[in-house]
Structures are given as C-alpha cells and as structure tokens.
Amino acid sequence: MNRDNEFKEILKNRLTEKRYIHSLNVADSARMLARLYGYDDEDIAYTAGLIHDCCKDTPAGLQLSYMLENGVELSEYEIDVAKLYHSICGSVFIKKEFGIDNQDIINAVRYHTTGRKNMSLLEKIIFIADFISEERDYNGVEIMREKAVKSLDEAIVEGLSFTIKDLIDRGLIVHPDTLDAYNDAIRNLLRCK
C-alpha cells in the first residue's frame, strides 16, 4: 500500500514550506531518475525522495537526543557536524515512526548527505535527486542536471567534487564516507572506459 499521502501530511507539519516543496521536488526527480536508470520500483524511489529530509527542520539538539535514545552510535565526524544529523536521524525516524522496513530506503535516507562506498542504485538516485531538484539554483546546477541524465557516477563525482571543495574552502570536516563515495564513483567511471 502506498502511504505517500500520509507521509505528505506528516511532512507538512514537520517541515518549513520551502523544505516541504524541496521534498516534493526530490521525490519527482527520484522518480524520473528511477525510470531513466531502470530502478525496479519508481514508487519506492518517489517515497524515498519524499521522506529523505524528514528531520531536516528539527533542531540539532533534538535530533541528537533522538538518535542517542534510539541507540545510534555516531562517529567522531558525525558528532562534530550537526549538518549531518538530519540524514542519520531521518533513517531512524522513518523506521521507527513511519514503520519503513525497506533497508534500501533507510540507507538512501541515511546516506543522502555524505554518500558512501558501494551505494545501491536507490542510494545513488536519492543522492543525485537531492542535488538536481527543481527549486535548486546553485551555480553549476545545470551541469549537474546534464550529468544526472548521462551517468549517475558522473553526477556523483560532480556533486561530491563540489561538496568536498566547498568543505575544504570553508575549513570544515569532510566525512570519510564522502571521500569513499567519491573514490568509488571515480573507480566505477574508470572501469567503464
């Protein structure tokens, strides 16, 4: 049974209007990418995109408390970077509060911010859908959209290059999963040559 309308009602109350619109747009982008790359269930991709930011507008302290109360062990990198909380917290929240037991959806929510080595097709789809959603207007978004319809791995390299450079320029921590995701995507591209 598809529960997207139920999730939309919950998200309307949990998120700002801007974040809610972003979630709808990511869901649409995820469905488009699922169709393009032959993911076996476009509805699952849509749902994962819809709920990926379910904890984004929850204050960091509440996210941290929720994760700790639910037995999440955070790495030193994750504890130090509150911006990463929402994806980790969201993966717990959708399992506990939404009753989602599809591990691929849980992982797609969990790793949509950092990426990781050996991402599943759904994880890649949600990771890229978040970069290319309709309302995004950052410098380079059109290049990202072009790469997204050409190759998920090319889009991942583009997105992670942007992210890693931005984090380094601002003197911020780069999560090891992000570096692993970048290296993995580069390796995948090299194998295709």
ABEGO torsion letter per residue (X at the ends): XBAAAAAAAAAAAABBAAAAAAAAAAAAAAAAAAAAAGBABAAAAAAAAAAAAAAAABBAAAAAAAAAAAGBBBBAAAAABAAAAAAAAAAAAAAAAAGBABAAAAAAAAAAAAEBBGBBAAAAAAAAAAAABAABABBGAAAAAAAAAABAAAAAAAAAAAAAAAAAAAGBBBBAAAAAAAAAAAAAAAAAX
